[in-house]
């Protein structure tokens, strides 16, 4: 089964920025769409998605502030988070679509 390792989470002030990274254990980008999810207790929501051909989708609440991208040569998926808000505090996870096993995610805390 494919495994995902997320990194880059941190404590950041409102309005700040972070770049999250996701490293799948296998090369998936040419076969599967990839998504970034935001997880809070009892809820996981898809916030950004990139298809095989590079088309992107964003949840309305993050549109214009977050950017999903990938480096095919490094097999890494990124999520750039700008203008972070307090409600952005969550564990951020990545996965293929359809999803496989979930990784640990990376904690983003937005606070003064």
Backbone atoms as SQL, in Angstrom:
CREATE TABLE atoms (id INTEGER PRIMARY KEY, chain TEXT, resi INTEGER, resn TEXT, atom TEXT, x REAL, y REAL, z REAL);
INSERT INTO atoms VALUES
  (1, 'A', 1, 'UNK', 'N', 0.829, -1.189, 0.000),
  (2, 'A', 1, 'UNK', 'CA', 0.000, 0.000, 0.000),
  (3, 'A', 1, 'UNK', 'C', 0.868, 1.245, 0.000),
  (4, 'A', 2, 'UNK', 'N', 0.407, 2.266, -0.684),
  (5, 'A', 2, 'UNK', 'CA', 1.141, 3.515, -0.746),
  (6, 'A', 2, 'UNK', 'C', 1.052, 4.218, 0.594),
  (7, 'A', 3, 'UNK', 'N', 2.155, 4.817, 1.006),
  (8, 'A', 3, 'UNK', 'CA', 2.211, 5.607, 2.231),
  (9, 'A', 3, 'UNK', 'C', 2.496, 7.058, 1.873),
  (10, 'A', 4, 'UNK', 'N', 1.987, 7.949, 2.732),
  (11, 'A', 4, 'UNK', 'CA', 2.190, 9.377, 2.508),
  (12, 'A', 4, 'UNK', 'C', 2.856, 9.982, 3.738),
  (13, 'A', 5, 'UNK', 'N', 3.846, 10.804, 3.527),
  (14, 'A', 5, 'UNK', 'CA', 4.530, 11.495, 4.618),
  (15, 'A', 5, 'UNK', 'C', 4.402, 12.988, 4.388),
  (16, 'A', 6, 'UNK', 'N', 3.708, 13.646, 5.282),
  (17, 'A', 6, 'UNK', 'CA', 3.501, 15.083, 5.195),
  (18, 'A', 6, 'UNK', 'C', 4.463, 15.807, 6.131),
  (19, 'A', 7, 'UNK', 'N', 4.842, 17.011, 5.753),
  (20, 'A', 7, 'UNK', 'CA', 5.733, 17.821, 6.590),
  (21, 'A', 7, 'UNK', 'C', 5.507, 19.298, 6.294),
  (22, 'A', 8, 'UNK', 'N', 6.089, 20.128, 7.140),
  (23, 'A', 8, 'UNK', 'CA', 6.038, 21.573, 6.922),
  (24, 'A', 8, 'UNK', 'C', 5.108, 22.329, 7.837),
  (25, 'A', 9, 'UNK', 'N', 4.299, 21.612, 8.623),
  (26, 'A', 9, 'UNK', 'CA', 3.402, 22.294, 9.535),
  (27, 'A', 9, 'UNK', 'C', 4.164, 23.024, 10.638),
  (28, 'A', 10, 'UNK', 'N', 3.498, 24.046, 11.162),
  (29, 'A', 10, 'UNK', 'CA', 4.177, 24.856, 12.185),
  (30, 'A', 10, 'UNK', 'C', 3.149, 25.747, 12.869),
  (31, 'A', 11, 'UNK', 'N', 3.612, 26.463, 13.884),
  (32, 'A', 11, 'UNK', 'CA', 2.821, 27.510, 14.518),
  (33, 'A', 11, 'UNK', 'C', 3.073, 28.791, 13.731),
  (34, 'A', 12, 'UNK', 'N', 2.024, 29.435, 13.291),
  (35, 'A', 12, 'UNK', 'CA', 2.175, 30.644, 12.477),
  (36, 'A', 12, 'UNK', 'C', 1.120, 31.664, 12.918),
  (37, 'A', 13, 'UNK', 'N', 1.446, 32.932, 12.820),
  (38, 'A', 13, 'UNK', 'CA', 0.507, 33.980, 13.190),
  (39, 'A', 13, 'UNK', 'C', -0.539, 34.178, 12.105),
  (40, 'A', 14, 'UNK', 'N', -1.717, 34.665, 12.469),
  (41, 'A', 14, 'UNK', 'CA', -2.711, 34.991, 11.441),
  (42, 'A', 14, 'UNK', 'C', -2.110, 35.911, 10.386),
  (43, 'A', 15, 'UNK', 'N', -2.408, 35.582, 9.135),
  (44, 'A', 15, 'UNK', 'CA', -1.836, 36.330, 8.020),
  (45, 'A', 15, 'UNK', 'C', -0.535, 35.763, 7.507),
  (46, 'A', 16, 'UNK', 'N', 0.004, 34.794, 8.213),
  (47, 'A', 16, 'UNK', 'CA', 1.280, 34.206, 7.825),
  (48, 'A', 16, 'UNK', 'C', 1.151, 33.178, 6.716),
  (49, 'A', 17, 'UNK', 'N', 2.301, 32.609, 6.363),
  (50, 'A', 17, 'UNK', 'CA', 2.364, 31.644, 5.266),
  (51, 'A', 17, 'UNK', 'C', 3.153, 30.402, 5.672),
  (52, 'A', 18, 'UNK', 'N', 2.841, 29.302, 5.017),
  (53, 'A', 18, 'UNK', 'CA', 3.572, 28.049, 5.193),
  (54, 'A', 18, 'UNK', 'C', 3.564, 27.302, 3.871),
  (55, 'A', 19, 'UNK', 'N', 4.548, 26.437, 3.698),
  (56, 'A', 19, 'UNK', 'CA', 4.547, 25.515, 2.577),
  (57, 'A', 19, 'UNK', 'C', 4.581, 24.093, 3.126),
  (58, 'A', 20, 'UNK', 'N', 3.573, 23.320, 2.797),
  (59, 'A', 20, 'UNK', 'CA', 3.497, 21.929, 3.215),
  (60, 'A', 20, 'UNK', 'C', 3.979, 21.030, 2.085),
  (61, 'A', 21, 'UNK', 'N', 4.566, 19.912, 2.478),
  (62, 'A', 21, 'UNK', 'CA', 5.059, 18.938, 1.504),
  (63, 'A', 21, 'UNK', 'C', 4.464, 17.572, 1.784),
  (64, 'A', 22, 'UNK', 'N', 4.293, 16.805, 0.731),
  (65, 'A', 22, 'UNK', 'CA', 3.765, 15.443, 0.837),
  (66, 'A', 22, 'UNK', 'C', 4.595, 14.548, -0.054),
  (67, 'A', 23, 'UNK', 'N', 5.152, 13.497, 0.534),
  (68, 'A', 23, 'UNK', 'CA', 5.981, 12.564, -0.225),
  (69, 'A', 23, 'UNK', 'C', 5.317, 11.194, -0.250),
  (70, 'A', 24, 'UNK', 'N', 4.730, 10.812, -1.367),
  (71, 'A', 24, 'UNK', 'CA', 4.175, 9.452, -1.470),
  (72, 'A', 24, 'UNK', 'C', 5.307, 8.436, -1.591),
  (73, 'A', 25, 'UNK', 'N', 5.061, 7.221, -1.165),
  (74, 'A', 25, 'UNK', 'CA', 6.087, 6.170, -1.226),
  (75, 'A', 25, 'UNK', 'C', 6.241, 5.605, -2.638),
  (76, 'A', 26, 'UNK', 'N', 5.319, 5.952, -3.528),
  (77, 'A', 26, 'UNK', 'CA', 5.389, 5.505, -4.925),
  (78, 'A', 26, 'UNK', 'C', 5.069, 6.689, -5.837),
  (79, 'A', 27, 'UNK', 'N', 5.447, 6.557, -7.092),
  (80, 'A', 27, 'UNK', 'CA', 5.127, 7.584, -8.081),
  (81, 'A', 27, 'UNK', 'C', 3.650, 7.451, -8.485),
  (82, 'A', 28, 'UNK', 'N', 2.884, 8.449, -8.131),
  (83, 'A', 28, 'UNK', 'CA', 1.438, 8.381, -8.351),
  (84, 'A', 28, 'UNK', 'C', 0.921, 9.459, -9.308),
  (85, 'A', 29, 'UNK', 'N', 1.703, 10.522, -9.490),
  (86, 'A', 29, 'UNK', 'CA', 1.171, 11.723, -10.122),
  (87, 'A', 29, 'UNK', 'C', 0.698, 11.490, -11.561),
  (88, 'A', 30, 'UNK', 'N', 1.260, 10.506, -12.237),
  (89, 'A', 30, 'UNK', 'CA', 0.856, 10.258, -13.625),
  (90, 'A', 30, 'UNK', 'C', -0.341, 9.330, -13.715),
  (91, 'A', 31, 'UNK', 'N', -0.797, 8.855, -12.567),
  (92, 'A', 31, 'UNK', 'CA', -1.878, 7.870, -12.544),
  (93, 'A', 31, 'UNK', 'C', -3.091, 8.355, -11.764),
  (94, 'A', 32, 'UNK', 'N', -2.860, 9.061, -10.661),
  (95, 'A', 32, 'UNK', 'CA', -3.952, 9.453, -9.774),
  (96, 'A', 32, 'UNK', 'C', -3.981, 10.959, -9.550),
  (97, 'A', 33, 'UNK', 'N', -5.182, 11.474, -9.389),
  (98, 'A', 33, 'UNK', 'CA', -5.310, 12.815, -8.846),
  (99, 'A', 33, 'UNK', 'C', -4.842, 12.782, -7.400),
  (100, 'A', 34, 'UNK', 'N', -4.394, 13.930, -6.919),
  (101, 'A', 34, 'UNK', 'CA', -3.900, 14.049, -5.555),
  (102, 'A', 34, 'UNK', 'C', -4.648, 15.152, -4.827),
  (103, 'A', 35, 'UNK', 'N', -4.852, 14.957, -3.544),
  (104, 'A', 35, 'UNK', 'CA', -5.585, 15.957, -2.785),
  (105, 'A', 35, 'UNK', 'C', -4.923, 16.293, -1.467),
  (106, 'A', 36, 'UNK', 'N', -5.146, 17.524, -1.033),
  (107, 'A', 36, 'UNK', 'CA', -4.793, 17.951, 0.321),
  (108, 'A', 36, 'UNK', 'C', -6.093, 18.075, 1.108),
  (109, 'A', 37, 'UNK', 'N', -6.051, 17.573, 2.339),
  (110, 'A', 37, 'UNK', 'CA', -7.217, 17.563, 3.197),
  (111, 'A', 37, 'UNK', 'C', -6.889, 18.285, 4.501),
  (112, 'A', 38, 'UNK', 'N', -7.929, 18.841, 5.082),
  (113, 'A', 38, 'UNK', 'CA', -7.777, 19.494, 6.375),
  (114, 'A', 38, 'UNK', 'C', -8.633, 18.714, 7.370),
  (115, 'A', 39, 'UNK', 'N', -7.997, 18.305, 8.475),
  (116, 'A', 39, 'UNK', 'CA', -8.665, 17.438, 9.437),
  (117, 'A', 39, 'UNK', 'C', -8.745, 18.093, 10.792),
  (118, 'A', 40, 'UNK', 'N', -9.960, 18.192, 11.303),
  (119, 'A', 40, 'UNK', 'CA', -10.215, 18.623, 12.669),
  (120, 'A', 40, 'UNK', 'C', -11.022, 17.510, 13.308),
  (121, 'A', 41, 'UNK', 'N', -11.204, 17.531, 14.646),
  (122, 'A', 41, 'UNK', 'CA', -11.935, 16.424, 15.271),
  (123, 'A', 41, 'UNK', 'C', -13.255, 16.131, 14.564),
  (124, 'A', 42, 'UNK', 'N', -13.388, 14.885, 14.124),
  (125, 'A', 42, 'UNK', 'CA', -14.612, 14.349, 13.528),
  (126, 'A', 42, 'UNK', 'C', -14.926, 14.911, 12.144),
  (127, 'A', 43, 'UNK', 'N', -13.972, 15.548, 11.516),
  (128, 'A', 43, 'UNK', 'CA', -14.239, 16.064, 10.183),
  (129, 'A', 43, 'UNK', 'C', -12.955, 16.126, 9.366),
  (130, 'A', 44, 'UNK', 'N', -13.003, 15.619, 8.147),
  (131, 'A', 44, 'UNK', 'CA', -11.893, 15.747, 7.205),
  (132, 'A', 44, 'UNK', 'C', -12.473, 16.265, 5.902),
  (133, 'A', 45, 'UNK', 'N', -11.942, 17.356, 5.416),
  (134, 'A', 45, 'UNK', 'CA', -12.479, 17.935, 4.184),
  (135, 'A', 45, 'UNK', 'C', -11.378, 18.137, 3.148),
  (136, 'A', 46, 'UNK', 'N', -11.753, 17.930, 1.910),
  (137, 'A', 46, 'UNK', 'CA', -10.840, 18.149, 0.791),
  (138, 'A', 46, 'UNK', 'C', -10.749, 19.651, 0.540),
  (139, 'A', 47, 'UNK', 'N', -9.547, 20.201, 0.562),
  (140, 'A', 47, 'UNK', 'CA', -9.387, 21.631, 0.364),
  (141, 'A', 47, 'UNK', 'C', -8.706, 21.969, -0.960),
  (142, 'A', 48, 'UNK', 'N', -7.968, 21.044, -1.523),
  (143, 'A', 48, 'UNK', 'CA', -7.322, 21.287, -2.808),
  (144, 'A', 48, 'UNK', 'C', -7.064, 19.962, -3.507),
  (145, 'A', 49, 'UNK', 'N', -7.178, 19.983, -4.823),
  (146, 'A', 49, 'UNK', 'CA', -6.986, 18.776, -5.605),
  (147, 'A', 49, 'UNK', 'C', -6.265, 19.126, -6.904),
  (148, 'A', 50, 'UNK', 'N', -5.382, 18.225, -7.331),
  (149, 'A', 50, 'UNK', 'CA', -4.724, 18.377, -8.632),
  (150, 'A', 50, 'UNK', 'C', -4.890, 17.093, -9.410),
  (151, 'A', 51, 'UNK', 'N', -5.406, 17.170, -10.601),
  (152, 'A', 51, 'UNK', 'CA', -5.604, 15.988, -11.429),
  (153, 'A', 51, 'UNK', 'C', -4.305, 15.604, -12.140),
  (154, 'A', 52, 'UNK', 'N', -4.352, 14.479, -12.822),
  (155, 'A', 52, 'UNK', 'CA', -3.174, 14.003, -13.542),
  (156, 'A', 52, 'UNK', 'C', -2.704, 15.040, -14.559),
  (157, 'A', 53, 'UNK', 'N', -3.647, 15.708, -15.221),
  (158, 'A', 53, 'UNK', 'CA', -3.259, 16.684, -16.239),
  (159, 'A', 53, 'UNK', 'C', -2.956, 18.059, -15.666),
  (160, 'A', 54, 'UNK', 'N', -2.987, 18.183, -14.345),
  (161, 'A', 54, 'UNK', 'CA', -2.597, 19.431, -13.691),
  (162, 'A', 54, 'UNK', 'C', -3.729, 20.382, -13.383),
  (163, 'A', 55, 'UNK', 'N', -4.952, 20.013, -13.692),
  (164, 'A', 55, 'UNK', 'CA', -6.089, 20.866, -13.346),
  (165, 'A', 55, 'UNK', 'C', -6.246, 20.907, -11.834),
  (166, 'A', 56, 'UNK', 'N', -6.667, 22.053, -11.326),
  (167, 'A', 56, 'UNK', 'CA', -6.774, 22.215, -9.881),
  (168, 'A', 56, 'UNK', 'C', -8.190, 22.590, -9.455),
  (169, 'A', 57, 'UNK', 'N', -8.479, 22.237, -8.219),
  (170, 'A', 57, 'UNK', 'CA', -9.754, 22.579, -7.576),
  (171, 'A', 57, 'UNK', 'C', -9.429, 23.047, -6.168),
  (172, 'A', 58, 'UNK', 'N', -10.165, 24.053, -5.699),
  (173, 'A', 58, 'UNK', 'CA', -9.993, 24.533, -4.326),
  (174, 'A', 58, 'UNK', 'C', -11.351, 24.716, -3.668),
  (175, 'A', 59, 'UNK', 'N', -11.384, 24.392, -2.375),
  (176, 'A', 59, 'UNK', 'CA', -12.546, 24.719, -1.566),
  (177, 'A', 59, 'UNK', 'C', -12.702, 26.235, -1.569),
  (178, 'A', 60, 'UNK', 'N', -13.923, 26.713, -1.632),
  (179, 'A', 60, 'UNK', 'CA', -14.149, 28.158, -1.720),
  (180, 'A', 60, 'UNK', 'C', -13.427, 28.934, -0.625),
  (181, 'A', 61, 'UNK', 'N', -13.402, 28.384, 0.570),
  (182, 'A', 61, 'UNK', 'CA', -12.842, 29.121, 1.709),
  (183, 'A', 61, 'UNK', 'C', -11.329, 29.304, 1.610),
  (184, 'A', 62, 'UNK', 'N', -10.646, 28.554, 0.755),
  (185, 'A', 62, 'UNK', 'CA', -9.195, 28.694, 0.625),
  (186, 'A', 62, 'UNK', 'C', -8.793, 29.223, -0.750),
  (187, 'A', 63, 'UNK', 'N', -9.751, 29.354, -1.646),
  (188, 'A', 63, 'UNK', 'CA', -9.463, 29.805, -3.008),
  (189, 'A', 63, 'UNK', 'C', -8.815, 31.183, -2.981),
  (190, 'A', 64, 'UNK', 'N', -7.734, 31.319, -3.726),
  (191, 'A', 64, 'UNK', 'CA', -7.008, 32.581, -3.763),
  (192, 'A', 64, 'UNK', 'C', -5.946, 32.714, -2.684),
  (193, 'A', 65, 'UNK', 'N', -5.959, 31.833, -1.708),
  (194, 'A', 65, 'UNK', 'CA', -4.958, 31.884, -0.621),
  (195, 'A', 65, 'UNK', 'C', -4.054, 30.667, -0.622),
  (196, 'A', 66, 'UNK', 'N', -4.579, 29.524, -0.999),
  (197, 'A', 66, 'UNK', 'CA', -3.801, 28.278, -1.014),
  (198, 'A', 66, 'UNK', 'C', -3.517, 27.881, -2.459),
  (199, 'A', 67, 'UNK', 'N', -2.350, 27.252, -2.672),
  (200, 'A', 67, 'UNK', 'CA', -1.979, 26.784, -4.007),
  (201, 'A', 67, 'UNK', 'C', -1.407, 25.378, -3.919),
  (202, 'A', 68, 'UNK', 'N', -1.981, 24.477, -4.681),
  (203, 'A', 68, 'UNK', 'CA', -1.464, 23.105, -4.762),
  (204, 'A', 68, 'UNK', 'C', -0.540, 23.009, -5.968),
  (205, 'A', 69, 'UNK', 'N', 0.555, 22.296, -5.795),
  (206, 'A', 69, 'UNK', 'CA', 1.496, 22.103, -6.896),
  (207, 'A', 69, 'UNK', 'C', 2.229, 20.784, -6.678),
  (208, 'A', 70, 'UNK', 'N', 2.997, 20.374, -7.655),
  (209, 'A', 70, 'UNK', 'CA', 3.758, 19.135, -7.516),
  (210, 'A', 70, 'UNK', 'C', 5.063, 19.247, -8.293),
  (211, 'A', 71, 'UNK', 'N', 6.031, 18.478, -7.842),
  (212, 'A', 71, 'UNK', 'CA', 7.316, 18.342, -8.537),
  (213, 'A', 71, 'UNK', 'C', 7.422, 16.889, -8.954),
  (214, 'A', 72, 'UNK', 'N', 7.186, 16.620, -10.225),
  (215, 'A', 72, 'UNK', 'CA', 7.183, 15.238, -10.705),
  (216, 'A', 72, 'UNK', 'C', 8.569, 14.595, -10.567),
  (217, 'A', 73, 'UNK', 'N', 9.607, 15.373, -10.745),
  (218, 'A', 73, 'UNK', 'CA', 10.965, 14.800, -10.682),
  (219, 'A', 73, 'UNK', 'C', 11.328, 14.383, -9.263),
  (220, 'A', 74, 'UNK', 'N', 10.770, 15.085, -8.270),
  (221, 'A', 74, 'UNK', 'CA', 11.053, 14.757, -6.871),
  (222, 'A', 74, 'UNK', 'C', 9.944, 13.916, -6.241),
  (223, 'A', 75, 'UNK', 'N', 8.844, 13.750, -6.978),
  (224, 'A', 75, 'UNK', 'CA', 7.694, 13.004, -6.447),
  (225, 'A', 75, 'UNK', 'C', 7.180, 13.621, -5.152),
  (226, 'A', 76, 'UNK', 'N', 7.008, 14.928, -5.154),
  (227, 'A', 76, 'UNK', 'CA', 6.531, 15.647, -3.979),
  (228, 'A', 76, 'UNK', 'C', 5.355, 16.530, -4.372),
  (229, 'A', 77, 'UNK', 'N', 4.347, 16.506, -3.540),
  (230, 'A', 77, 'UNK', 'CA', 3.171, 17.359, -3.673),
  (231, 'A', 77, 'UNK', 'C', 3.282, 18.472, -2.646),
  (232, 'A', 78, 'UNK', 'N', 2.935, 19.689, -3.072),
  (233, 'A', 78, 'UNK', 'CA', 3.047, 20.835, -2.176),
  (234, 'A', 78, 'UNK', 'C', 1.688, 21.493, -1.972),
  (235, 'A', 79, 'UNK', 'N', 1.599, 22.206, -0.851),
  (236, 'A', 79, 'UNK', 'CA', 0.467, 23.099, -0.624),
  (237, 'A', 79, 'UNK', 'C', 1.023, 24.385, -0.022),
  (238, 'A', 80, 'UNK', 'N', 0.920, 25.457, -0.775),
  (239, 'A', 80, 'UNK', 'CA', 1.329, 26.766, -0.276),
  (240, 'A', 80, 'UNK', 'C', 0.124, 27.397, 0.398),
  (241, 'A', 81, 'UNK', 'N', 0.309, 27.782, 1.657),
  (242, 'A', 81, 'UNK', 'CA', -0.763, 28.398, 2.433),
  (243, 'A', 81, 'UNK', 'C', -0.388, 29.849, 2.699),
  (244, 'A', 82, 'UNK', 'N', -1.172, 30.763, 2.201),
  (245, 'A', 82, 'UNK', 'CA', -0.957, 32.187, 2.427),
  (246, 'A', 82, 'UNK', 'C', -2.147, 32.788, 3.158),
  (247, 'A', 83, 'UNK', 'N', -1.913, 33.926, 3.785),
  (248, 'A', 83, 'UNK', 'CA', -2.991, 34.647, 4.477),
  (249, 'A', 83, 'UNK', 'C', -3.763, 33.716, 5.400),
  (250, 'A', 84, 'UNK', 'N', -3.020, 32.992, 6.209),
  (251, 'A', 84, 'UNK', 'CA', -3.649, 32.000, 7.078),
  (252, 'A', 84, 'UNK', 'C', -4.563, 32.659, 8.107),
  (253, 'A', 85, 'UNK', 'N', -5.666, 31.983, 8.379),
  (254, 'A', 85, 'UNK', 'CA', -6.638, 32.432, 9.358),
  (255, 'A', 85, 'UNK', 'C', -6.673, 31.447, 10.526),
  (256, 'A', 86, 'UNK', 'N', -7.211, 31.903, 11.647),
  (257, 'A', 86, 'UNK', 'CA', -7.267, 31.034, 12.823),
  (258, 'A', 86, 'UNK', 'C', -7.990, 29.733, 12.527),
  (259, 'A', 87, 'UNK', 'N', -9.029, 29.802, 11.695),
  (260, 'A', 87, 'UNK', 'CA', -9.788, 28.581, 11.392),
  (261, 'A', 87, 'UNK', 'C', -9.008, 27.615, 10.503),
  (262, 'A', 88, 'UNK', 'N', -7.841, 28.008, 10.097),
  (263, 'A', 88, 'UNK', 'CA', -6.966, 27.112, 9.349),
  (264, 'A', 88, 'UNK', 'C', -6.193, 26.152, 10.240),
  (265, 'A', 89, 'UNK', 'N', -6.343, 26.304, 11.543),
  (266, 'A', 89, 'UNK', 'CA', -5.697, 25.384, 12.480),
  (267, 'A', 89, 'UNK', 'C', -6.276, 23.988, 12.303),
  (268, 'A', 90, 'UNK', 'N', -5.411, 23.041, 11.963),
  (269, 'A', 90, 'UNK', 'CA', -5.864, 21.672, 11.678),
  (270, 'A', 90, 'UNK', 'C', -4.654, 20.805, 11.395),
  (271, 'A', 91, 'UNK', 'N', -4.906, 19.514, 11.268),
  (272, 'A', 91, 'UNK', 'CA', -3.912, 18.603, 10.728),
  (273, 'A', 91, 'UNK', 'C', -4.154, 18.514, 9.226),
  (274, 'A', 92, 'UNK', 'N', -3.113, 18.739, 8.441),
  (275, 'A', 92, 'UNK', 'CA', -3.216, 18.705, 6.986),
  (276, 'A', 92, 'UNK', 'C', -2.626, 17.387, 6.482),
  (277, 'A', 93, 'UNK', 'N', -3.407, 16.705, 5.660),
  (278, 'A', 93, 'UNK', 'CA', -3.017, 15.400, 5.133),
  (279, 'A', 93, 'UNK', 'C', -3.107, 15.414, 3.618),
  (280, 'A', 94, 'UNK', 'N', -2.349, 14.553, 3.006),
  (281, 'A', 94, 'UNK', 'CA', -2.469, 14.383, 1.559),
  (282, 'A', 94, 'UNK', 'C', -2.863, 12.936, 1.278),
  (283, 'A', 95, 'UNK', 'N', -3.400, 12.708, 0.095),
  (284, 'A', 95, 'UNK', 'CA', -3.740, 11.355, -0.307),
  (285, 'A', 95, 'UNK', 'C', -4.021, 11.355, -1.792),
  (286, 'A', 96, 'UNK', 'N', -4.009, 10.186, -2.359),
  (287, 'A', 96, 'UNK', 'CA', -4.435, 10.036, -3.740),
  (288, 'A', 96, 'UNK', 'C', -5.967, 10.041, -3.769),
  (289, 'A', 97, 'UNK', 'N', -6.495, 10.194, -4.958),
  (290, 'A', 97, 'UNK', 'CA', -7.946, 10.143, -5.140),
  (291, 'A', 97, 'UNK', 'C', -8.237, 9.091, -6.204),
  (292, 'A', 98, 'UNK', 'N', -8.840, 7.951, -5.862),
  (293, 'A', 98, 'UNK', 'CA', -9.334, 7.544, -4.558),
  (294, 'A', 98, 'UNK', 'C', -8.212, 7.349, -3.544),
  (295, 'A', 99, 'UNK', 'N', -8.594, 7.409, -2.278),
  (296, 'A', 99, 'UNK', 'CA', -7.593, 7.462, -1.223),
  (297, 'A', 99, 'UNK', 'C', -7.080, 6.083, -0.845),
  (298, 'A', 100, 'UNK', 'N', -5.827, 6.098, -0.347),
  (299, 'A', 100, 'UNK', 'CA', -5.220, 4.909, 0.225),
  (300, 'A', 100, 'UNK', 'C', -5.129, 5.079, 1.726),
  (301, 'A', 101, 'UNK', 'N', -4.107, 4.488, 2.320),
  (302, 'A', 101, 'UNK', 'CA', -3.891, 4.664, 3.753),
  (303, 'A', 101, 'UNK', 'C', -3.566, 6.130, 4.047),
  (304, 'A', 102, 'UNK', 'N', -4.017, 6.597, 5.186),
  (305, 'A', 102, 'UNK', 'CA', -3.758, 7.970, 5.581),
  (306, 'A', 102, 'UNK', 'C', -2.463, 8.042, 6.388),
  (307, 'A', 103, 'UNK', 'N', -1.672, 9.063, 6.134),
  (308, 'A', 103, 'UNK', 'CA', -0.482, 9.308, 6.918),
  (309, 'A', 103, 'UNK', 'C', -0.822, 10.049, 8.198),
  (310, 'A', 104, 'UNK', 'N', 0.204, 10.472, 8.912),
  (311, 'A', 104, 'UNK', 'CA', 0.017, 11.169, 10.186),
  (312, 'A', 104, 'UNK', 'C', -0.461, 12.593, 9.981),
  (313, 'A', 105, 'UNK', 'N', -0.147, 13.149, 8.823),
  (314, 'A', 105, 'UNK', 'CA', -0.472, 14.545, 8.586),
  (315, 'A', 105, 'UNK', 'C', 0.557, 15.458, 9.232),
  (316, 'A', 106, 'UNK', 'N', 0.367, 16.746, 9.029),
  (317, 'A', 106, 'UNK', 'CA', 1.256, 17.733, 9.623),
  (318, 'A', 106, 'UNK', 'C', 0.397, 18.826, 10.244),
  (319, 'A', 107, 'UNK', 'N', 0.729, 19.195, 11.474),
  (320, 'A', 107, 'UNK', 'CA', -0.090, 20.124, 12.257),
  (321, 'A', 107, 'UNK', 'C', 0.217, 21.575, 11.881),
  (322, 'A', 108, 'UNK', 'N', -0.829, 22.293, 11.543),
  (323, 'A', 108, 'UNK', 'CA', -0.729, 23.736, 11.323),
  (324, 'A', 108, 'UNK', 'C', -1.564, 24.411, 12.403),
  (325, 'A', 109, 'UNK', 'N', -0.925, 25.298, 13.150),
  (326, 'A', 109, 'UNK', 'CA', -1.616, 26.046, 14.189),
  (327, 'A', 109, 'UNK', 'C', -1.488, 27.528, 13.876),
  (328, 'A', 110, 'UNK', 'N', -2.627, 28.188, 13.758),
  (329, 'A', 110, 'UNK', 'CA', -2.641, 29.611, 13.444),
  (330, 'A', 110, 'UNK', 'C', -3.076, 30.363, 14.701),
  (331, 'A', 111, 'UNK', 'N', -2.127, 31.068, 15.293),
  (332, 'A', 111, 'UNK', 'CA', -2.402, 31.724, 16.566),
  (333, 'A', 111, 'UNK', 'C', -1.382, 32.825, 16.806),
  (334, 'A', 112, 'UNK', 'N', -1.776, 33.790, 17.645),
  (335, 'A', 112, 'UNK', 'CA', -0.837, 34.843, 18.009),
  (336, 'A', 112, 'UNK', 'C', 0.194, 34.310, 18.978);
